[in-house]
């Protein structure tokens, strides 16, 4: 079975001052097996969103290879089996929640009949049945995040990429997102998500990668990563009694 | 095709809900009612002045609408961040351009039809009429013209801010409309490279004057030949395809990073 995500020696450079270049990613390599919940951690500016943007085809890498289910990310076909929730839940404010799901589903080529059933199911999943026919302009930030998650799941994706999915949510909203991620894992889906909330990551992730200045500084199974003396797959082992938060701070400092 | 139509549907829905078209329609109706009420230069009884000014207003309104709608589509997606979930779907960038163009073209074409119907109604109230076939031909050719203008707006907006793309589209279309037909006269007085350059511009830029049947409508001339109308329409669609292809070349490798256009 192929990996959901395969990244090899990825380099991304952005134009810098005076004709120079700024390296956002410096030879990043990582793989995410199918069915895993992978937490992608790192401080602001570490390159998490850039990595996701390469995977989604928003930016082309300067060097290296990125593949989704063995398809080159530069091909539109690679995005057939994925769902994506951006960090900022921006959307078409003139649409209603139901229309947004309809539009997203049509872009995946789903028929009207399938979409009607799927929309009802997703609106119930994110708890927005009563607001389904309201314009998105009237939604709160938390509601936009939830409808964003619903549109990310409209095609029943095998890989869900979530960029800071719990940011801006109240505690109930966070619990709901955690439950949805757990439900996705139970159904054998792969979830790749970035977060600053280490407690969230500890609760839901099977595997964690820590990124700093465009390099993967530590990676391993959640249980191994913070176990004293056990070498992580990459990076230094944890010190006895060290929490994920303490380990994270040590790795990125 | 379903993806292109879905993106076009998004443009239509936005236009209806933003009510831009209604504003232009009300403005046009207000102008025409004013014209009917006034007896400018003692021409109050002549229907032809109403036709001429009404058609000019319809052209200007559809031109403004076509430029403003098409040039804002892509920059708006980037500014609002909606381009990210959109491109995360299995949608190619060519499909994005085609969907946006089709949406802008159809919406401005439909608005132009309403302008024509409104004008024909006003003229009928004044006791005049348009030739039905010529009116249909005029609208069809107007569609061809709008295909070019919307394609230009989309193409410029692949790399420019919405305002800059609008301004550039206005300048290019106005130059093509007013200056281009005079270029051969200018070329006759020029020599060497300048003359060649002028002729290259003459053939490379779209000839918008070909789409203008207003005189036939105003003076009640007979319809143009069907073959000529068809060929002009094909020319319009070909020019639109050229501009969309150039837009795609600029857009296909564009990097999207949040806040790039803010």
Interface residues (C-beta under 8 A of the other chain):
Chain A: X14 X49 X50 X53 X56 X57 X58 X59 X60 X76 X77 X78 X79 X80 X82 X83 X84 X85 X86 X87 X88 X90 X91 X92 X94 X95 X99 X103 X104 X106 X107 X108 X109 X148 X151 X152 X161
Chain B: X2 X3 X5 X6 X7 X9 X10 X13 X14 X17 X18 X80 X81 X82 X83 X84 X85 X86 X87 X88 X89 X90 X91 X92 X95 X253 X255 X256 X257 X258
